[in-house]
Amino acid sequence: MRAAQILLVLLIAVAVSIVATQQQAGPRAPSVAPEPPPLAKVDFPSYEKRVLANGLTVYALEHHEQPVVAIRLVITAGSANDPLNLPGVAAFTADLLSQGTRSRSATQIAETMDQVGASLGASADMESTVVSASALKDDIGLAFEMMNDVLMNPAFAPEEIARAQQQAMSSLTASMEDSDFLADAVFERGIYGAHPYGSPGGGTLRSIPALRRDDLVRFHNTYYAPNISALAIVGDLSAEDAFKLAEQWFGSWQKKEVPRVALDAVSKIQGRRIIVVDKPDSVQTEVRVGHATVTRKDPDYFNILIGSIVLGGSSSGRLNQKLRVEKGLTYGAFATIIPRKGPGSIYAASDTRTEKTGEALQLIFDEIEHLATTETPAEELGNAKTYIIGSFPLSIELPGDLAARLTNIFLYDLGDDYLQTYRDKLAAVSSADVLRAAKEKIAGDDSVVVLVGKAADFQDSIRSMGNVEVIPADKLDLGSTALRIP
């Protein structure tokens, strides 16, 4: 403690000396913001692509830094393909794949992979189902065999379904007490309504017990097809060997006519819809502000992406600087864009002390308006681009990361030159582009606002900000577009 005090005194003395020197030197010329450094190169490793006779797209990328191979299969069907009023089917179908096949139990699958230090898993999100595996090069044949078995021959055993339902109900019941979870779920339902993206992918307290084996079998038979899928093989394996393994284990997979889900545009919100989820036991308020935005392929995607980084993509973003650093209202505030094949979403998020809810919310509105009314300074724009490019190498260090990048190209139909032109598209974004996109497509006035907290202590401070609807937490129904138990 004594040493810290001495260091503080020395720092103050140095600062005083610098100020005195500057005062003696007289007035200085106006400062000019430095030119941002040029964007770094984006070097994604070269890869090869082939399409099998059954329509399966296969990517092969040689990565010899470790004796490991990652396999990632993406099927372009997920929770958005769930039957109407029965959310959770896609998620349960994926989760049950590794819980037993016609010839292997869940325990046998796990033990077989563990014995060779390999991994195998499956999951579904809103727009896709992913089955992935990784193994040492010498055991890659076994990994393909196991992956093929869980994909083609899932047992969907009733006892495993019952166990999964029990676990899901316990998890969801706990999550319904979590303000962060509620804010995200209510926001999704609020901006998308009856659109497939508005439905909770993991299911609801009503839908999970209602799931039956026939629902999972039907989803598997309908949507698990090679012609809407891509397979990425990345690691210590030649491209030719990778293509041979793909043909060996997935070449006989039969193509199907797969029904398409309508991913229509979402109606623009008129005015602010403020949804308050009243949790009287809360000591702080979770805040979300946003709306639906462009598709991942939209020409404005990169403009809005960079706008979201400026607004709050990192700790130096405007929201964090204003709400946390300057005002001390939160531990953190950020903004992000969620890419989708259909309409994505953009939103700001934070939490704050209950009594400061109105102040924090108004500051978020102010920063969104600032982004949409004033050009982003060149230095700030350059920093946002550098942040995106600088984080890119960290996202492609491992074979599994590279495989995910390749399957995302397929999922969003980004084109074979996407990774080669990624940097150039970012570099081409100007302050004028960000301002125009923000004016047209990032709004605080026409948005959904979700506040989860003790409503009685902040309700008066937000009445003038929009149309306020209060829903008690114990009356909340995420499976309903009305968000309320009848």
C-alpha positions as CSV (number, residue, x, y, z in Angstrom):
1,M,0.0,0.0,0.0
2,R,2.9,2.4,0.9
3,A,4.6,1.7,-2.5
4,A,1.3,2.5,-4.3
5,Q,1.0,5.8,-2.5
6,I,4.6,6.8,-3.4
7,L,4.0,5.8,-7.1
8,L,0.8,7.9,-7.1
9,V,2.7,11.0,-5.8
10,L,5.4,10.5,-8.5
11,L,2.8,10.2,-11.3
12,I,1.0,13.4,-10.1
13,A,4.4,15.3,-10.0
14,V,5.1,14.2,-13.6
15,A,1.7,15.3,-14.7
16,V,2.1,18.7,-13.1
17,S,5.5,19.1,-14.8
18,I,4.0,18.2,-18.2
19,V,1.2,20.7,-17.8
20,A,3.6,23.4,-16.8
21,T,5.8,22.8,-19.8
22,Q,2.8,22.9,-22.1
23,Q,1.7,26.2,-20.6
24,Q,5.2,27.7,-21.1
25,A,5.2,26.6,-24.7
26,G,2.2,28.8,-25.5
27,P,-0.8,27.9,-27.6
28,R,-0.6,24.8,-29.8
29,A,-1.9,24.2,-33.3
30,P,-5.3,22.5,-33.5
31,S,-5.0,18.8,-33.2
32,V,-5.7,16.6,-36.3
33,A,-7.0,13.0,-35.8
34,P,-4.3,10.6,-37.0
35,E,-5.0,8.5,-40.1
36,P,-6.1,5.0,-39.1
37,P,-3.6,2.3,-39.9
38,P,-4.2,0.3,-43.0
39,L,-6.3,-2.8,-42.6
40,A,-4.3,-6.0,-42.1
41,K,-4.4,-8.7,-44.7
42,V,-6.9,-11.6,-44.3
43,D,-5.3,-14.8,-45.2
44,F,-7.8,-17.6,-45.2
45,P,-6.1,-20.9,-46.2
46,S,-6.9,-22.2,-49.7
47,Y,-9.4,-25.0,-49.9
48,E,-11.2,-27.2,-52.5
49,K,-14.9,-27.7,-53.1
50,R,-16.8,-30.5,-54.8
51,V,-20.4,-31.5,-55.0
52,L,-21.3,-35.2,-54.8
53,A,-23.9,-36.8,-57.1
54,N,-26.5,-36.7,-54.3
55,G,-26.1,-32.9,-54.0
56,L,-23.9,-32.9,-50.9
57,T,-21.4,-30.0,-51.0
58,V,-17.9,-31.0,-49.7
59,Y,-15.1,-28.6,-48.6
60,A,-11.6,-30.0,-48.0
61,L,-8.9,-27.9,-46.4
62,E,-5.5,-29.1,-45.5
63,H,-4.2,-27.9,-42.2
64,H,-1.1,-29.8,-41.1
65,E,-0.2,-27.9,-37.9
66,Q,-1.6,-30.6,-35.7
67,P,-2.3,-34.3,-36.4
68,V,-6.1,-33.6,-36.0
69,V,-9.0,-33.6,-38.4
70,A,-12.3,-31.8,-37.9
71,I,-15.5,-32.8,-39.6
72,R,-18.5,-30.5,-39.7
73,L,-21.8,-31.2,-41.4
74,V,-24.3,-28.5,-41.6
75,I,-27.9,-29.2,-42.7
76,T,-29.8,-26.0,-43.6
77,A,-32.8,-26.8,-41.4
78,G,-33.2,-25.8,-37.8
79,S,-35.7,-24.4,-35.3
80,A,-37.3,-22.2,-38.0
81,N,-38.5,-25.5,-39.6
82,D,-40.3,-26.6,-36.4
83,P,-44.0,-27.4,-36.8
84,L,-46.3,-24.5,-36.0
85,N,-47.0,-24.4,-32.2
86,L,-44.5,-27.1,-31.4
87,P,-41.1,-25.4,-30.9
88,G,-38.2,-27.6,-29.9
89,V,-38.5,-30.4,-32.5
90,A,-35.3,-29.5,-34.4
91,A,-33.3,-29.1,-31.2
92,F,-34.5,-32.4,-29.7
93,T,-33.9,-34.2,-33.0
94,A,-30.3,-33.1,-33.1
95,D,-29.7,-33.7,-29.4
96,L,-31.0,-37.3,-29.6
97,L,-28.7,-38.2,-32.6
98,S,-25.8,-39.2,-30.3
99,Q,-28.1,-40.8,-27.7
100,G,-28.3,-44.1,-29.4
101,T,-28.5,-45.7,-32.9
102,R,-30.0,-48.9,-34.1
103,S,-26.8,-50.7,-33.3
104,R,-25.2,-48.6,-30.5
105,S,-26.4,-47.2,-27.2
106,A,-25.5,-43.7,-26.0
107,T,-23.0,-45.2,-23.6
108,Q,-21.3,-47.3,-26.4
109,I,-21.1,-44.2,-28.7
110,A,-19.5,-42.1,-25.9
111,E,-17.1,-44.9,-24.9
112,T,-16.0,-45.6,-28.5
113,M,-15.1,-42.0,-29.0
114,D,-13.5,-41.5,-25.6
115,Q,-11.2,-44.5,-26.1
116,V,-9.4,-42.7,-29.0
117,G,-9.7,-39.2,-27.6
118,A,-12.2,-38.2,-30.3
119,S,-15.4,-36.1,-30.0
120,L,-18.8,-36.3,-31.5
121,G,-21.8,-34.0,-31.1
122,A,-24.9,-32.5,-32.7
123,S,-27.0,-29.5,-32.1
124,A,-29.6,-27.3,-33.9
125,D,-30.0,-23.5,-33.9
126,M,-32.5,-21.3,-35.6
127,E,-31.5,-22.1,-39.2
128,S,-29.3,-25.1,-39.2
129,T,-28.5,-28.5,-37.7
130,V,-24.8,-29.3,-37.1
131,V,-23.2,-32.7,-36.7
132,S,-19.5,-32.5,-35.9
133,A,-16.6,-34.8,-35.0
134,S,-12.9,-34.5,-34.5
135,A,-10.2,-37.1,-34.1
136,L,-6.5,-37.8,-34.6
137,K,-5.6,-38.5,-38.2
138,D,-5.1,-42.2,-37.5
139,D,-8.6,-42.5,-36.1
140,I,-10.4,-40.4,-38.7
141,G,-12.0,-43.4,-40.3
142,L,-13.7,-44.3,-37.0
143,A,-14.9,-40.7,-36.6
144,F,-16.6,-40.9,-40.0
145,E,-18.2,-44.2,-39.2
146,M,-19.7,-42.9,-35.9
147,M,-20.8,-39.7,-37.5
148,N,-22.5,-41.6,-40.3
149,D,-24.2,-43.9,-37.8
150,V,-25.7,-41.2,-35.7
151,L,-26.8,-39.2,-38.7
152,M,-28.4,-42.1,-40.7
153,N,-29.6,-44.5,-38.0
154,P,-30.8,-42.6,-34.9
155,A,-32.9,-44.8,-32.6
156,F,-34.8,-42.0,-30.9
157,A,-35.3,-44.4,-28.0
158,P,-38.4,-43.4,-25.9
159,E,-36.4,-43.6,-22.6
160,E,-33.8,-41.2,-24.1
161,I,-36.5,-38.8,-25.2
162,A,-38.0,-38.9,-21.8
163,R,-34.7,-38.2,-20.2
164,A,-34.0,-35.3,-22.6
165,Q,-37.5,-33.8,-21.9
166,Q,-36.9,-34.0,-18.1
167,Q,-33.5,-32.3,-18.5
168,A,-34.9,-29.6,-20.8
169,M,-37.8,-28.9,-18.5
170,S,-35.5,-28.5,-15.5
171,S,-33.2,-26.2,-17.5
172,L,-35.9,-24.1,-18.9
173,T,-37.7,-23.8,-15.5
174,A,-34.4,-22.4,-14.1
175,S,-33.9,-20.1,-17.1
176,M,-37.4,-18.6,-16.7
177,E,-36.0,-17.1,-13.4
178,D,-33.0,-15.6,-15.2
179,S,-33.5,-12.0,-16.3
180,D,-30.9,-12.2,-19.0
181,F,-32.6,-15.2,-20.6
182,L,-36.0,-13.6,-20.4
183,A,-34.8,-10.4,-21.9
184,D,-33.3,-12.2,-24.9
185,A,-36.3,-14.5,-25.4
186,V,-38.9,-11.7,-25.1
187,F,-37.0,-9.5,-27.4
188,E,-36.9,-12.2,-30.2
189,R,-40.6,-12.8,-29.8
190,G,-41.2,-9.1,-29.7
191,I,-39.5,-8.2,-33.0
192,Y,-40.4,-11.3,-34.9
193,G,-43.9,-12.1,-33.7
194,A,-45.4,-15.1,-35.6
195,H,-42.4,-15.3,-37.9
196,P,-40.5,-18.6,-37.5
197,Y,-37.6,-16.7,-35.9
198,G,-39.8,-15.6,-33.1
199,S,-40.3,-19.1,-31.7
200,P,-38.1,-20.3,-28.9
201,G,-35.8,-22.9,-30.5
202,G,-35.3,-25.0,-27.3
203,G,-39.1,-25.3,-26.8
204,T,-41.4,-24.0,-24.2
205,L,-42.8,-25.3,-20.9
206,R,-45.9,-26.4,-22.9
207,S,-44.2,-27.8,-26.0
208,I,-41.4,-29.8,-24.4
209,P,-43.7,-32.3,-22.6
210,A,-45.9,-32.5,-25.8
211,L,-43.0,-33.7,-28.0
212,R,-43.4,-37.3,-29.3
213,R,-41.0,-39.7,-31.0
214,D,-43.0,-39.4,-34.2
215,D,-42.3,-35.7,-34.3
216,L,-38.5,-36.3,-34.2
217,V,-38.7,-39.1,-36.8
218,R,-40.8,-37.0,-39.1
219,F,-38.4,-34.0,-38.8
220,H,-35.4,-36.3,-39.5
221,N,-37.0,-37.9,-42.5
222,T,-38.1,-34.6,-43.9
223,Y,-35.1,-32.3,-43.5
224,Y,-32.0,-34.5,-43.1
225,A,-31.0,-34.5,-46.8
226,P,-27.6,-34.2,-48.6
227,N,-28.8,-31.7,-51.2
228,I,-29.4,-29.1,-48.5
229,S,-26.2,-29.9,-46.6
230,A,-22.5,-29.2,-46.7
231,L,-19.6,-31.1,-45.2
232,A,-16.3,-29.5,-44.3
233,I,-13.2,-31.7,-43.7
234,V,-10.3,-29.7,-42.2
235,G,-7.0,-31.0,-40.9
236,D,-4.0,-33.2,-41.3
237,L,-5.4,-34.9,-44.4
238,S,-4.9,-34.4,-48.1
239,A,-7.8,-33.0,-50.1
240,E,-8.1,-36.2,-52.2
241,D,-8.3,-38.4,-49.1
242,A,-10.9,-36.1,-47.6
243,F,-13.1,-36.3,-50.7
244,K,-12.7,-40.1,-50.8
245,L,-13.9,-40.3,-47.2
246,A,-16.8,-38.0,-47.9
247,E,-17.8,-40.3,-50.8
248,Q,-17.3,-43.5,-48.8
249,W,-19.4,-42.4,-45.9
250,F,-22.0,-40.0,-47.3
251,G,-22.1,-40.7,-51.0
252,S,-25.0,-43.2,-50.6
253,W,-27.1,-40.7,-48.6
254,Q,-30.3,-40.3,-50.6
255,K,-31.3,-36.8,-51.8
256,K,-34.9,-35.6,-51.1
257,E,-37.4,-33.0,-52.0
258,V,-37.3,-30.7,-49.0
259,P,-40.1,-28.3,-48.2
260,R,-39.0,-24.7,-47.9
261,V,-39.9,-22.4,-45.0
262,A,-41.1,-18.9,-45.8
263,L,-38.7,-16.4,-44.3
264,D,-40.6,-13.3,-45.3
265,A,-39.6,-9.8,-44.3
266,V,-40.8,-8.7,-40.8
267,S,-43.2,-5.7,-40.6
268,K,-41.4,-2.6,-39.6
269,I,-42.2,-1.5,-36.0
270,Q,-44.0,1.8,-35.8
271,G,-43.0,3.7,-32.6
272,R,-41.5,2.2,-29.5
273,R,-43.1,-0.9,-28.1
274,I,-41.8,-1.2,-24.6
275,I,-42.4,-4.6,-23.0
276,V,-41.7,-4.7,-19.3
277,V,-41.4,-8.1,-17.7
278,D,-42.1,-7.5,-14.0
279,K,-39.8,-9.4,-11.6
280,P,-40.4,-7.9,-8.2
281,D,-37.3,-9.7,-6.7
282,S,-34.9,-8.1,-9.2
283,V,-32.3,-5.6,-8.0
284,Q,-31.4,-4.5,-11.5
285,T,-33.0,-4.2,-14.9
286,E,-32.0,-6.1,-18.1
287,V,-32.4,-3.8,-21.1
288,R,-32.7,-4.7,-24.8
289,V,-33.4,-2.2,-27.6
290,G,-33.6,-3.1,-31.3
291,H,-35.5,-4.4,-34.2
292,A,-35.2,-6.7,-37.3
293,T,-32.7,-5.8,-39.9
294,V,-31.3,-6.9,-43.3
295,T,-30.5,-10.5,-44.4
296,R,-26.9,-11.7,-44.3
297,K,-26.6,-11.4,-48.1
298,D,-27.9,-7.8,-48.2
299,P,-25.4,-5.3,-49.6
300,D,-25.9,-3.1,-46.5
301,Y,-24.8,-5.9,-44.1
302,F,-21.2,-4.7,-43.8
303,N,-22.3,-1.1,-43.3
304,I,-24.7,-2.1,-40.5
305,L,-22.1,-4.5,-39.0
306,I,-19.5,-1.7,-38.8
307,G,-22.2,0.7,-37.4
308,S,-22.9,-1.9,-34.7
309,I,-19.2,-2.1,-33.8
310,V,-19.0,1.7,-33.5
311,L,-22.1,1.7,-31.4
312,G,-21.1,-1.0,-29.0
313,G,-19.1,-3.9,-30.5
314,S,-16.3,-3.7,-28.0
315,S,-15.4,-2.1,-24.6
316,S,-14.4,1.1,-26.5
317,G,-17.8,1.3,-28.2
318,R,-20.0,4.3,-27.6
319,L,-22.5,2.6,-25.4
320,N,-20.0,1.2,-23.0
321,Q,-18.1,4.5,-22.9
322,K,-21.2,6.4,-22.1
323,L,-23.1,4.1,-19.8
324,R,-20.2,2.5,-17.9
325,V,-17.1,4.7,-18.2
326,E,-18.8,8.1,-18.1
327,K,-22.0,7.5,-16.1
328,G,-21.2,4.4,-14.0
329,L,-24.7,2.9,-14.7
330,T,-23.7,-0.6,-15.7
331,Y,-20.9,-3.2,-15.8
332,G,-21.2,-3.3,-19.5
333,A,-23.2,-2.2,-22.6
334,F,-22.9,-3.4,-26.1
335,A,-24.6,-3.7,-29.5
336,T,-24.6,-6.5,-32.0
337,I,-26.1,-7.7,-35.3
338,I,-27.4,-11.3,-35.6
339,P,-27.0,-12.6,-39.1
340,R,-29.7,-14.7,-40.7
341,K,-30.7,-16.0,-44.1
342,G,-33.9,-14.1,-43.6
343,P,-34.2,-10.8,-41.7
344,G,-31.6,-10.6,-39.0
345,S,-31.7,-8.4,-35.9
346,I,-29.7,-5.6,-34.4
347,Y,-29.9,-4.6,-30.8
348,A,-28.3,-2.8,-27.9
349,A,-28.1,-4.6,-24.5
350,S,-27.1,-3.6,-21.0
351,D,-28.2,-3.9,-17.4
352,T,-28.5,-1.2,-14.8
353,R,-29.6,-0.5,-11.3
354,T,-33.3,-0.5,-11.0
355,E,-33.6,3.2,-10.1
356,K,-31.4,4.2,-13.1
357,T,-33.5,2.3,-15.7
358,G,-35.0,5.3,-17.3
359,E,-31.7,7.2,-17.5
360,A,-29.8,4.3,-19.0
361,L,-32.6,3.7,-21.6
362,Q,-32.6,7.3,-22.6
363,L,-28.8,7.3,-23.1
364,I,-29.1,4.2,-25.3
365,F,-31.7,6.0,-27.5
366,D,-29.3,9.1,-27.6
367,E,-26.4,7.0,-28.9
368,I,-28.5,5.3,-31.5
369,E,-29.7,8.6,-32.7
370,H,-26.2,10.0,-32.8
371,L,-25.1,7.1,-35.0
372,A,-27.9,7.9,-37.4
373,T,-27.5,11.7,-37.6
374,T,-23.7,12.3,-37.5
375,E,-21.0,10.8,-39.7
376,T,-18.6,8.5,-37.8
377,P,-15.2,10.1,-37.6
378,A,-12.5,8.5,-39.8
379,E,-10.4,7.3,-36.8
380,E,-13.4,5.7,-35.1
381,L,-14.4,4.1,-38.4
382,G,-10.9,2.8,-38.9
383,N,-10.8,1.4,-35.4
384,A,-14.1,-0.5,-35.9
385,K,-12.7,-2.0,-39.1
386,T,-9.4,-2.9,-37.4
387,Y,-11.3,-4.5,-34.6
388,I,-13.2,-6.8,-37.0
389,I,-10.1,-7.7,-39.0
390,G,-7.9,-8.1,-35.9
391,S,-10.3,-10.6,-34.4
392,F,-10.5,-12.7,-37.6
393,P,-7.2,-14.6,-37.2
394,L,-8.3,-15.7,-33.7
395,S,-11.4,-17.2,-35.2
396,I,-9.6,-19.5,-37.7
397,E,-6.8,-20.9,-35.5
398,L,-8.1,-24.5,-35.1
399,P,-9.5,-27.0,-37.6
400,G,-12.9,-26.8,-36.1
401,D,-12.9,-23.0,-36.5
402,L,-11.9,-23.3,-40.2
403,A,-14.6,-25.9,-40.8
404,A,-17.3,-23.5,-39.3
405,R,-16.2,-20.7,-41.6
406,L,-16.6,-22.9,-44.6
407,T,-20.0,-24.3,-43.7
408,N,-21.2,-20.7,-43.0
409,I,-20.4,-19.8,-46.6
410,F,-22.8,-22.5,-47.6
411,L,-25.4,-21.7,-45.0
412,Y,-25.7,-18.1,-46.0
413,D,-25.0,-18.6,-49.7
414,L,-22.1,-16.1,-49.6
415,G,-20.3,-17.2,-52.7
416,D,-17.0,-19.0,-53.2
417,D,-15.0,-15.7,-53.2
418,Y,-16.4,-14.5,-49.9
419,L,-13.3,-15.1,-47.8
420,Q,-11.1,-13.7,-50.4
421,T,-13.1,-10.5,-50.7
422,Y,-14.0,-10.1,-47.0
423,R,-11.3,-7.6,-46.2
424,D,-12.0,-5.6,-49.4
425,K,-15.7,-5.3,-48.6
426,L,-14.8,-4.0,-45.1
427,A,-12.2,-1.5,-46.5
428,A,-14.8,-0.1,-48.9
429,V,-17.2,0.9,-46.2
430,S,-17.2,4.7,-45.7
431,S,-18.5,7.0,-43.0
432,A,-21.2,8.1,-45.4
433,D,-22.2,4.4,-46.0
434,V,-22.6,3.8,-42.2
435,L,-24.6,7.0,-41.8
436,R,-26.9,6.2,-44.6
437,A,-27.5,2.6,-43.4
438,A,-28.0,3.8,-39.8
439,K,-30.5,6.4,-40.9
440,E,-32.5,3.9,-42.9
441,K,-32.0,0.7,-40.9
442,I,-30.9,1.4,-37.3
443,A,-33.6,3.1,-35.3
444,G,-34.3,3.8,-31.7
445,D,-37.6,5.5,-32.3
446,D,-39.1,2.5,-34.1
447,S,-38.0,-0.4,-32.0
448,V,-38.8,-3.0,-29.5
449,V,-37.6,-2.3,-26.0
450,V,-37.5,-5.1,-23.4
451,L,-37.0,-4.3,-19.7
452,V,-36.9,-7.1,-17.2
453,G,-36.8,-6.0,-13.5
454,K,-38.9,-4.5,-10.7
455,A,-41.4,-2.5,-12.7
456,A,-42.8,-0.5,-9.8
457,D,-39.5,1.2,-9.2
458,F,-38.9,2.4,-12.7
459,Q,-42.2,2.4,-14.5
460,D,-42.8,6.2,-14.0
461,S,-39.4,7.1,-15.6
462,I,-40.3,5.4,-18.9
463,R,-43.9,6.3,-19.5
464,S,-43.1,9.1,-21.9
465,M,-40.7,7.0,-24.0
466,G,-43.2,4.7,-25.8
467,N,-46.2,2.4,-25.5
468,V,-45.6,0.5,-22.3
469,E,-46.9,-3.0,-21.6
470,V,-46.3,-4.7,-18.3
471,I,-46.3,-8.5,-18.1
472,P,-45.8,-10.2,-14.7
473,A,-43.0,-12.8,-15.0
474,D,-45.3,-15.6,-13.8
475,K,-47.7,-14.8,-16.5
476,L,-45.2,-14.8,-19.3
477,D,-45.7,-17.2,-22.2
478,L,-42.8,-17.4,-24.7
479,G,-44.8,-19.7,-27.0
480,S,-47.4,-17.0,-27.6
481,T,-47.1,-14.0,-29.9
482,A,-49.0,-12.1,-27.2
483,L,-46.3,-13.2,-24.6
484,R,-49.0,-13.7,-22.0
485,I,-50.7,-16.7,-20.5
486,P,-54.3,-16.5,-21.5
